[in-house]
Amino acid sequence: MTRITKTAIAIFALLLASGCTLITDFDAPGDKYSLYENLPDTLGVTLSTVSNTGSLTMPFTEALPEADDAELLALLEDTTISLNVANDEAVSYNLTEGTRVDGTPASAGEYALTMSEDRMSIGVSFYNEHSGTALHAGHTYTATIDVLDNDFFATESFAIDVTAN
């Protein structure tokens, strides 16, 4: 073997031993934030009969990715991330389908989004009526979260139990 061949083999062996590869996949799913891995098993919805609104908070175990807040929340608006709540009694709707408002939603199809300053939660407030259906206190629902391809979050689809009170 030539000295160049021996040197190349030695460099390759060092790379393998250190766990490095010559080709790095920076877009691997593990590099993006997983909502599934950072949300609890159950979410709660607080309903108000006075204003006919509901409020759902999604608390995260790790802070959301560093990015413009409006850009992250826009993923919920454009359905890159969809949040659909349903039960066996034909109540089913996407909480962020309709018109986003600032303040308290006041009519069917309106919703508002907030993100905590520490990026550890997102809140969704919504008018509790959609296509003639509503969530009811004391019932259990299932939230299906679908995440399409984007720059910040892992592409995934999963379900979480939701309790309404």
PARO-171703 format. One record per residue (C-alpha): residue in one letter; residue number from 1; x, y, z. Coordinates in Angstrom, 2 decimals. Layout:
N
REC r   k       X       Y       Z
REC a NUM       X       Y       Z
...
***
This chain:
165
REC r   k       X       Y       Z
REC m   1    0.00    0.00    0.00
REC t   2    1.13    3.49   -0.78
REC r   3    1.54    6.11    1.86
REC i   4   -1.43    8.08    0.43
REC t   5   -3.68    5.00    0.63
REC k   6   -2.62    4.33    4.23
REC t   7   -3.26    7.96    5.17
REC a   8   -6.72    7.90    3.55
REC i   9   -7.61    4.67    5.40
REC a  10   -6.40    6.16    8.70
REC i  11   -8.48    9.34    8.22
REC f  12  -11.57    7.31    7.30
REC a  13  -11.08    5.08   10.36
REC l  14  -10.80    8.15   12.61
REC l  15  -14.01    9.59   11.18
REC l  16  -15.85    6.33   11.77
REC a  17  -14.49    5.99   15.29
REC s  18  -15.57    9.53   16.18
REC g  19  -19.09    8.97   14.86
REC c  20  -18.71   11.50   12.05
REC t  21  -19.86   10.91    8.53
REC l  22  -18.66   12.62    5.40
REC i  23  -22.29   13.35    4.49
REC t  24  -24.45   15.07    7.11
REC d  25  -28.22   15.25    6.77
REC f  26  -29.16   18.56    8.40
REC d  27  -32.83   18.08    7.53
REC a  28  -33.26   14.80    9.40
REC p  29  -36.60   14.63   11.27
REC g  30  -34.73   14.50   14.59
REC d  31  -33.38   18.01   13.92
REC k  32  -36.83   19.58   14.02
REC y  33  -39.03   20.24   17.06
REC s  34  -41.52   17.44   17.70
REC l  35  -44.86   18.59   19.04
REC y  36  -45.73   14.98   19.93
REC e  37  -42.64   14.60   22.13
REC n  38  -43.21   17.95   23.86
REC l  39  -46.95   17.84   24.63
REC p  40  -48.63   16.05   27.57
REC d  41  -50.90   13.02   27.08
REC t  42  -54.04   15.05   27.89
REC l  43  -55.07   18.63   27.15
REC g  44  -57.79   20.58   28.92
REC v  45  -60.36   22.93   27.45
REC t  46  -61.98   25.50   29.71
REC l  47  -65.45   26.50   28.54
REC s  48  -67.25   29.72   29.43
REC t  49  -71.03   29.75   29.24
REC v  50  -71.03   33.54   29.77
REC s  51  -69.07   34.37   26.60
REC n  52  -69.70   31.05   24.80
REC t  53  -65.97   30.62   24.31
REC g  54  -63.44   27.90   24.93
REC s  55  -59.78   28.09   25.79
REC l  56  -57.19   25.39   25.19
REC t  57  -53.58   25.71   26.30
REC m  58  -50.87   23.51   24.83
REC p  59  -48.01   23.39   27.39
REC f  60  -44.64   22.20   26.09
REC t  61  -41.84   20.43   27.96
REC e  62  -39.20   22.31   25.93
REC a  63  -39.47   25.85   24.57
REC l  64  -40.66   26.26   21.00
REC p  65  -38.01   26.86   18.32
REC e  66  -36.44   30.31   18.12
REC a  67  -38.22   32.04   15.28
REC d  68  -40.48   35.00   14.75
REC d  69  -43.59   34.48   16.93
REC a  70  -45.94   35.55   14.15
REC e  71  -44.27   33.11   11.75
REC l  72  -44.74   30.18   14.15
REC l  73  -48.37   31.07   14.89
REC a  74  -49.04   31.48   11.16
REC l  75  -48.43   27.73   10.79
REC l  76  -51.65   27.19   12.76
REC e  77  -53.50   29.71   10.59
REC d  78  -52.49   28.27    7.23
REC t  79  -53.20   24.68    8.44
REC t  80  -49.58   23.57    8.20
REC i  81  -50.38   22.53   11.76
REC s  82  -54.02   21.57   12.19
REC l  83  -55.75   21.08   15.53
REC n  84  -59.02   19.19   15.14
REC v  85  -61.14   18.27   18.16
REC a  86  -63.77   15.53   17.82
REC n  87  -65.83   13.01   19.79
REC d  88  -68.16   10.09   19.06
REC e  89  -71.23   12.37   19.17
REC a  90  -70.51   14.06   15.82
REC v  91  -68.79   17.11   17.31
REC s  92  -65.74   17.77   15.18
REC y  93  -63.98   20.96   14.18
REC n  94  -60.60   22.52   13.59
REC l  95  -60.04   25.09   16.33
REC t  96  -58.09   27.40   14.02
REC e  97  -60.39   27.22   11.03
REC g  98  -62.18   30.48   10.46
REC t  99  -61.20   34.04   11.27
REC r 100  -58.38   34.97   13.63
REC v 101  -59.22   37.91   15.88
REC d 102  -57.38   39.98   18.47
REC g 103  -59.05   39.68   21.85
REC t 104  -62.02   37.48   22.70
REC p 105  -63.77   35.59   19.88
REC a 106  -67.38   36.79   19.69
REC s 107  -69.02   34.82   16.88
REC a 108  -68.97   31.43   15.21
REC g 109  -65.70   30.64   13.45
REC e 110  -63.60   33.19   15.34
REC y 111  -60.45   32.23   17.24
REC a 112  -57.42   33.90   18.84
REC l 113  -53.85   32.62   19.29
REC t 114  -51.28   33.51   21.93
REC m 115  -47.77   32.35   22.72
REC s 116  -46.22   32.71   26.15
REC e 117  -43.13   34.93   26.40
REC d 118  -41.00   31.96   27.47
REC r 119  -42.24   29.99   24.41
REC m 120  -43.45   27.17   26.69
REC s 121  -47.11   27.27   25.64
REC i 122  -49.57   28.26   22.94
REC g 123  -53.12   29.23   23.77
REC v 124  -56.11   28.88   21.46
REC s 125  -59.29   30.73   22.36
REC f 126  -62.33   30.02   20.21
REC y 127  -66.00   30.78   19.95
REC n 128  -67.68   27.56   21.04
REC e 129  -69.81   26.99   17.97
REC h 130  -68.85   25.56   14.62
REC s 131  -71.26   24.33   11.95
REC g 132  -74.00   23.97   14.55
REC t 133  -71.88   21.96   17.01
REC a 134  -70.15   22.88   20.27
REC l 135  -67.93   21.35   22.95
REC h 136  -69.65   20.49   26.22
REC a 137  -68.27   20.41   29.77
REC g 138  -67.79   16.95   31.23
REC h 139  -67.21   15.33   27.85
REC t 140  -64.03   13.74   26.56
REC y 141  -62.75   14.58   23.11
REC t 142  -59.78   13.64   20.98
REC a 143  -57.54   16.28   19.45
REC t 144  -55.85   15.19   16.25
REC i 145  -52.76   17.21   15.45
REC d 146  -51.37   17.01   11.94
REC v 147  -48.09   18.72   11.10
REC l 148  -47.21   19.12    7.43
REC d 149  -43.71   19.76    6.10
REC n 150  -42.29   23.07    7.34
REC d 151  -39.01   24.65    8.50
REC f 152  -39.49   24.31   12.27
REC f 153  -41.52   21.26   13.28
REC a 154  -41.22   17.54   12.55
REC t 155  -43.82   16.21   10.13
REC e 156  -46.15   14.04   12.23
REC s 157  -49.75   13.13   12.99
REC f 158  -51.00   12.07   16.43
REC a 159  -53.96   12.20   18.80
REC i 160  -54.24   13.57   22.35
REC d 161  -57.14   13.19   24.78
REC v 162  -58.97   16.42   25.59
REC t 163  -61.19   16.99   28.60
REC a 164  -63.67   19.85   28.65
REC n 165  -64.64   21.60   31.87
***
